[in-house]
Amino acid sequence: MRLLEKTNRIYLLFSVILYLATALAFYGIIKWLIYDEVENRLLVEKRDFQLYIQHYGWTANSYFVENKIEVELGRVPAGFQESFKDTLIEDRYTQKLVPFRQLTFYESIKGVEHRVAIRKSMIQSYRLMEAITFTMATVLALLLAGTYWFQDRLSGRIWQPFYETLSRIKQFDLVRGQHLQLDQPDIIEFKELNEVLQKMSDQILHDYLNLKEFTENASHELQTPLALITAKVEELIQSEHLTEKQTRWIQTIYEASLRMSRLYQGLLLLAKIENRQFANEQPINLSDQLLERLWDMEELLQHKGIRLHTAVEAPFWANLPPVLAENLVTNLVSNALRHNVPQGEIRLRSTDSALCLSNTGHPLQNDPNDLFSRFKKQGGSSESVGLGLSIVKEICDNYGLQIRYAEIGGIHEFCITKKKVDE
Amino acid sequence: MKMLVVEDEQGLAESISAYLSREGYRCEMAVTYAEADEKMYLYEYDCVIVDLTLPGGDGLQLIETLKKRTASTGIIIISARNALEDRIKGLEVGSDDYLTKPFHLSELNARVKSLIRRRNFGGHNEIQYREILVQVQARKVFVNQQETVLSRKEYDLLLYFLANIDVALTKASIAEHLWGDHIDSADSLDMVYSHIKNLRRKLVEKGSGDYIRSIYGIGYKFGTA
């Protein structure tokens, strides 16, 4: 729910409640005022009546206003209290029921107990009440609607710089290397927000560029000494007079330097993928690439006695830079080969929605969740640097693909599918 | 054959020239852009090996100027930059090959030889080593005038050996030469062994001398020494 929608809803709910409460209170107060007035009048009239009968006594027709005073014979019931009550009495001419307020009391007229009811018609008061209440309700409602409308428009306009900033941030892309450009709104909070964001994004961009530069430089600066080491070792092994021990040392140095170089290249590649430093994305038939790679490894397959089964129903296409596609399939194939068993199997299954490569192998010793983590090596084989699957995962993550691992009865399967577009 | 090695890392430049000198090339070194530029202007080389990141300038520019002056010089880039763009740019300005650091000297040597062969004979050439004859264009191998049928990898292996005669080759460099950089599994070393076994058998069967010797802990050497 959007911010404005949310505040509007709360505002609307609150004002409707307030409106109803005000209307009710208003109605109540008017009603109370009118009743108070009428009852005071009735009390005054009661006193008038008492004074009157002391002097003149009561004759039936002495007060002719219709239904004004009703006098009957009657004894005071036990526990009687003088009280007001609403009553309906039929109009003599129109036969309509008309509301009255009535005060009942007992009075002795010339020594005889009488029950006396003095009444006042409420019809005019009710009309007044209705009119006032209706007018007030209408005015209040209009006011409410007006404020709501105004507030809606106003906050829309006030929050506009915020939404503008939001959309600019959404469009901000580090890889393009352009600074985030934000407006300078009048509202202090938004201005501050923009300034903070601007500062932050500049810093991020700066760090990103620094990091990028670092990876590039580090690549060069570290590969060169490594090249030097390997070159010197290669020169060294040409000499004829090495003892067996020396040879072993040299071999260790040589292997270590090769591994370091591979390790570094792997890490560099990961950093570059993360930074999305590869351009030239294009649709690539990954199934074909994977097959090609597998055929490339034909000798190795034969050597280990591994059978290859391929079932390509439909090619699996993915959008990614060609270099990374090659890396992806190479790493998958190396993995399937490295962890295979002699006389094992490799199966390739491809549909237009999934590309799966499975291989026989020893049961997994590590946590399958760690499979794609860096440097989590299976069975401590020192030959691999433990980056292959991390690279695969990183490539998938960055190019709208998903890789899943499953083990079913000693078969390890890696499946690449397309990530659902619901970001 | 005259070569120029343009590399700012003195030690590496020395190693490269030492290795190539043993192959009978005359090697010169340049460690800065200016020095390389001057040498290229004054002398003519058959092959130039250029590092891309040089003090004082970019190796790519060096190649461009060289290409304008003498188009016949073979150029091999050696660079730590492995990016595809760099490779493509390098080949675009006219280099013939691109090697990423760190590389094996034996691999560089094989590339140099293959480049010189391509440049000098347009590929219509033969490599002769004693009774072994390789027709490079046709990818055919003869021992004592009898054709020996080799698999693709065996052929590549033989060519690699012939480019590095009497040089100790590490198993890793052989594996990388045959399968590319990404081969790093222990199995590849077994495979190297099995390929060498087959190659040796096929050559000896046709009456060639047994030239492949294994060097304990390191790899193999092809030759008589």
Interface residues (C-beta under 8 A of the other chain):
Chain A: E216 S219 H220 E221 L222 Q223 T224 P225 L226 A227 L228 I229 T230 A231 K232 E234 E235 I237 Q238 E244 T247 R248 I250 Q251 Y254 E255 S257 L258 S261 R262 Q265 L268 A279 D296 M297 E299 L300 H303 K304 P321 P322 V323 T330 N331 S334 L337 R338 S381 E383 S384 V385
Chain B: E9 G11 L12 S15 I16 A18 Y19 T53 I78 S79 A80 R81 N82 L84 E85 T100 K101 P102 F103 H104 L105 S106 K153 V167 A168 T170 A172 S173 W179 H182 I183 D184 S185 A186 D187 S188 D190 M191 S194 H195 I215 Y216 G217 I218
